């Protein structure tokens, strides 16, 4: 869907462990260029080790929300694979998953900001319930927030992933089939402390300006909150603005800036069987108009 040209300029804004970056590099010729970015120091170290010697590739540590400041406007393609990478989920020390017991960290950049444990140690009950409801779409958000704050007041606030998951499970009166009761709360805390939706909104505000005419934007989302933002952005920029009465020609500032390419793509049964983490993925593609 990215349609890589051999002499093009591309951005992988969420390197992870480089699957997308490698696919782009294999299609680039000697005049092609690739910028890879990630907030995670481990991901950046991996990128520099694997790609640092390739003169076509530039590696930067930072959020894709900062792409405008990097100075790579005029890209022929930008790819974002949102959410948490497999290495982050599989590392108990990072605290993203309750399947492995570890400290409640959840930061994508472990050198800045509050960890999940630090956030829970100070957040108010009402704010916490709002975060769990908004970012986790959890109907028992108030019960969960109250249980966490009561545990904190009693000096037994969880500081590990499995302890928090157990507390949430005790607070939730019913179960979703096939889903751990702590899943939505963990998602909400991760999105909150990493400012994930805010970063996506900041990126989308300038995304059209970062693409050259004909350049493509490819975004893979893993939950409805992200996908809603992406879908709305692409839809709004692919339609003509409201014309004042009597104006026969569409002014430039009201012309569509994007063309939506195909329908949203979701993984098939074979892909989900091979990679269960892809089951909730949605890929949307748009192309910058001249």
C-alpha positions as CSV (number, residue, x, y, z in Angstrom):
1,X,0.0,0.0,0.0
2,X,3.0,2.3,0.4
3,X,4.2,1.7,-3.2
4,X,7.8,2.4,-2.5
5,X,9.8,4.1,-5.3
6,X,13.5,3.3,-5.5
7,X,14.4,7.0,-5.3
8,X,11.8,8.1,-2.9
9,X,11.9,9.6,0.6
10,X,10.1,7.6,3.3
11,X,9.4,7.7,7.1
12,X,8.8,4.8,9.5
13,X,7.6,6.7,12.6
14,X,7.3,3.7,14.8
15,X,10.4,1.5,14.2
16,X,9.7,-1.2,16.9
17,X,12.0,-3.9,15.7
18,X,12.2,-2.8,12.1
19,X,9.9,-5.1,10.1
20,X,8.4,-2.2,8.1
21,X,11.8,-0.4,7.8
22,X,13.5,-3.4,6.3
23,X,10.7,-3.9,3.8
24,X,11.1,-0.3,2.7
25,X,14.9,-0.5,2.5
26,X,14.7,-3.6,0.3
27,X,12.8,-1.5,-2.3
28,X,15.0,1.6,-2.1
29,X,17.8,2.3,-4.6
30,X,21.0,4.2,-3.9
31,X,19.2,7.5,-4.2
32,X,16.3,6.6,-1.8
33,X,16.1,7.8,1.7
34,X,14.5,6.4,4.9
35,X,14.0,8.1,8.3
36,X,13.2,5.8,11.2
37,X,12.0,7.1,14.6
38,X,11.0,5.6,17.9
39,X,10.5,6.9,21.5
40,X,11.9,3.7,22.9
41,X,15.7,3.8,23.6
42,X,15.9,0.0,23.1
43,X,14.2,0.3,19.7
44,X,16.5,3.1,18.6
45,X,19.6,1.2,19.7
46,X,18.4,-1.8,17.6
47,X,17.8,0.5,14.6
48,X,21.3,2.0,14.9
49,X,22.9,-1.4,15.2
50,X,20.9,-2.9,12.3
51,X,20.6,0.2,10.0
52,X,23.1,2.7,11.2
53,X,25.7,1.7,8.6
54,X,23.3,2.2,5.7
55,X,23.8,5.6,4.2
56,X,20.3,5.7,2.9
57,X,18.9,5.5,6.5
58,X,18.7,8.1,9.2
59,X,17.8,7.0,12.8
60,X,16.3,9.5,15.3
61,X,15.0,9.0,18.8
62,X,11.7,10.7,19.3
63,X,8.0,10.7,18.8
64,X,6.4,10.8,15.3
65,X,4.5,13.8,16.7
66,X,7.8,15.7,16.4
67,X,8.3,14.8,12.7
68,X,7.6,18.3,11.5
69,X,10.4,19.7,13.6
70,X,12.8,17.1,12.2
71,X,12.6,18.7,8.7
72,X,11.5,15.8,6.6
73,X,8.6,17.5,4.9
74,X,7.9,16.3,1.3
75,X,8.0,12.6,2.2
76,X,6.7,10.1,-0.5
77,X,5.4,7.9,2.3
78,X,4.9,7.9,6.0
79,X,4.1,4.8,8.0
80,X,2.8,4.6,11.6
81,X,2.3,1.2,13.3
82,X,0.6,2.4,16.5
83,X,0.5,0.9,19.9
84,X,3.0,-1.4,21.8
85,X,5.6,-3.4,20.0
86,X,6.0,-7.2,20.6
87,X,9.4,-6.7,22.4
88,X,7.8,-4.2,24.7
89,X,5.0,-6.6,25.5
90,X,7.3,-9.6,26.0
91,X,9.6,-7.7,28.4
92,X,8.4,-8.2,32.0
93,X,10.6,-5.2,33.1
94,X,8.6,-2.8,30.9
95,X,5.3,-3.5,32.7
96,X,3.0,-3.4,29.6
97,X,1.5,-6.8,30.1
98,X,0.1,-8.7,33.1
99,X,1.0,-12.0,31.4
100,X,4.5,-11.5,32.8
101,X,4.9,-10.2,36.3
102,X,7.0,-7.0,36.5
103,X,7.1,-3.4,37.7
104,X,4.2,-1.1,36.8
105,X,6.1,1.0,34.3
106,X,4.4,1.1,30.9
107,X,6.4,4.0,29.6
108,X,7.5,3.9,26.0
109,X,10.3,6.3,26.9
110,X,11.7,5.0,30.2
111,X,13.8,8.1,30.7
112,X,11.0,10.6,31.0
113,X,7.6,11.0,32.6
114,X,5.7,9.2,35.3
115,X,5.6,5.4,35.4
116,X,2.2,3.8,35.8
117,X,3.0,3.1,39.5
118,X,4.0,6.8,39.9
119,X,0.7,7.9,38.3
120,X,-1.4,5.6,40.4
121,X,0.4,6.9,43.6
122,X,-0.9,10.4,43.1
123,X,-4.0,10.5,40.7
124,X,-7.4,11.4,42.2
125,X,-10.2,8.9,42.0
126,X,-12.4,10.9,39.7
127,X,-9.6,11.5,37.2
128,X,-8.6,7.9,37.3
129,X,-12.2,6.7,36.6
130,X,-12.4,9.2,33.7
131,X,-9.1,7.9,32.2
132,X,-10.1,4.2,32.5
133,X,-13.6,5.0,31.0
134,X,-12.3,7.2,28.2
135,X,-9.1,5.4,27.1
136,X,-10.2,1.8,28.1
137,X,-13.9,2.2,27.3
138,X,-14.4,0.3,30.5
139,X,-17.9,0.3,31.9
140,X,-16.7,-0.5,35.5
141,X,-14.3,2.4,35.5
142,X,-15.7,3.9,38.7
143,X,-15.5,0.5,40.6
144,X,-11.9,0.0,39.5
145,X,-10.8,3.5,40.3
146,X,-12.3,3.3,43.7
147,X,-10.6,-0.1,44.4
148,X,-7.2,1.3,43.4
149,X,-7.6,4.5,45.5
150,X,-8.8,2.4,48.5
151,X,-5.8,0.2,48.2
152,X,-3.5,3.2,48.1
153,X,-5.2,4.7,51.2
154,X,-4.7,1.4,53.0
155,X,-1.0,1.3,52.0
156,X,-1.3,-1.7,49.7
157,X,-1.3,-0.1,46.3
158,X,-0.1,-2.6,43.7
159,X,3.4,-2.0,42.3
160,X,3.5,-5.0,39.9
161,X,1.5,-5.9,36.9
162,X,-0.1,-9.1,38.2
163,X,-1.0,-7.5,41.5
164,X,-2.8,-4.7,39.7
165,X,-4.5,-7.2,37.4
166,X,-5.7,-9.2,40.4
167,X,-7.1,-6.0,42.1
168,X,-9.0,-5.1,38.9
169,X,-10.4,-8.6,38.6
170,X,-11.7,-8.4,42.1
171,X,-13.4,-5.0,41.4
172,X,-15.1,-6.1,38.2
173,X,-18.4,-8.0,38.8
174,X,-18.7,-9.6,35.4
175,X,-16.3,-10.9,32.6
176,X,-16.1,-10.4,28.9
177,X,-15.7,-13.7,27.2
178,X,-12.2,-14.4,26.1
179,X,-10.8,-11.2,27.7
180,X,-9.0,-10.7,31.0
181,X,-10.9,-8.2,33.1
182,X,-7.7,-6.1,33.5
183,X,-7.2,-5.6,29.7
184,X,-9.1,-2.4,29.3
185,X,-7.6,-0.8,32.5
186,X,-4.0,-1.6,31.4
187,X,-4.8,-0.2,27.9
188,X,-6.2,3.0,29.5
189,X,-3.2,3.5,31.8
190,X,-0.7,3.0,29.0
191,X,-2.5,5.4,26.6
192,X,-2.7,8.0,29.4
193,X,0.9,8.0,30.7
194,X,2.4,7.9,27.2
195,X,0.0,10.6,25.8
196,X,-0.6,8.3,22.8
197,X,-3.8,10.0,21.5
198,X,-2.4,13.4,22.0
199,X,0.7,12.5,20.0
200,X,-1.5,11.1,17.2
201,X,-3.5,14.3,17.1
202,X,-0.4,16.5,17.0
203,X,0.9,14.4,14.1
204,X,-2.3,14.5,12.1
205,X,-2.5,18.3,12.5
206,X,0.5,18.5,10.1
207,X,0.4,15.2,8.3
208,X,-0.7,16.6,4.9
209,X,2.1,19.2,5.0
210,X,4.6,16.5,5.6
211,X,3.7,14.6,2.4
212,X,4.7,15.4,-1.2
213,X,1.9,15.3,-3.9
214,X,1.2,11.7,-4.5
215,X,2.8,10.7,-1.2
216,X,1.0,8.2,0.9
217,X,0.1,8.0,4.6
218,X,-0.3,4.5,6.0
219,X,-1.5,4.1,9.6
220,X,-2.1,0.9,11.4
221,X,-4.3,1.2,14.5
222,X,-5.1,-1.4,17.2
223,X,-8.0,0.1,19.1
224,X,-11.1,2.1,18.2
225,X,-9.9,5.4,19.8
226,X,-6.9,5.6,17.5
227,X,-8.8,4.4,14.5
228,X,-11.6,6.9,15.0
229,X,-9.1,9.7,14.9
230,X,-7.4,8.4,11.8
231,X,-10.7,7.7,10.0
232,X,-12.1,11.2,10.8
233,X,-8.9,12.9,9.7
234,X,-8.7,11.1,6.4
235,X,-12.4,11.6,5.7
236,X,-12.4,15.3,6.6
237,X,-9.3,16.0,4.4
238,X,-10.8,14.0,1.4
239,X,-13.9,16.1,1.0
240,X,-14.6,19.6,-0.3
241,X,-15.1,22.2,2.3
242,X,-18.4,24.2,2.5
243,X,-18.6,26.8,-0.3
244,X,-19.9,30.3,0.4
245,X,-23.1,31.0,-1.6
246,X,-22.4,32.0,-5.2
247,X,-18.8,30.8,-5.4
248,X,-18.4,28.9,-8.6
249,X,-14.9,27.7,-8.1
250,X,-13.6,25.9,-5.0
251,X,-11.0,28.1,-3.3
252,X,-7.7,26.3,-2.7
253,X,-8.1,26.3,1.1
254,X,-11.4,24.3,0.7
255,X,-10.1,21.7,-1.8
256,X,-9.6,18.2,-0.7
257,X,-6.0,17.5,0.4
258,X,-6.2,13.7,0.5
259,X,-7.6,10.8,-1.5
260,X,-8.6,7.8,0.5
261,X,-7.0,4.7,-1.0
262,X,-9.2,1.6,-0.8
263,X,-11.1,0.5,2.2
264,X,-9.8,-0.1,5.7
265,X,-7.8,-3.4,5.7
266,X,-8.2,-5.9,8.5
267,X,-6.2,-9.1,9.0
268,X,-7.6,-12.3,7.6
269,X,-8.0,-15.5,9.6
270,X,-4.6,-16.9,8.4
271,X,-2.8,-13.8,9.6
272,X,-4.5,-13.8,13.0
273,X,-3.7,-17.5,13.4
274,X,0.0,-16.7,12.7
275,X,0.0,-13.5,14.7
276,X,-2.8,-13.3,17.3
277,X,-1.8,-9.7,18.2
278,X,-2.9,-8.6,14.8
279,X,-6.5,-9.5,15.4
280,X,-7.6,-5.9,16.2
281,X,-5.4,-4.2,13.6
282,X,-6.9,-1.7,11.1
283,X,-4.9,-0.2,8.3
284,X,-6.0,2.9,6.5
285,X,-4.2,4.6,3.6
286,X,-4.6,8.0,2.1
287,X,-2.7,9.8,-0.7
288,X,-1.8,13.5,-0.8
289,X,-3.4,15.3,-3.7
290,X,-1.5,17.9,-5.8
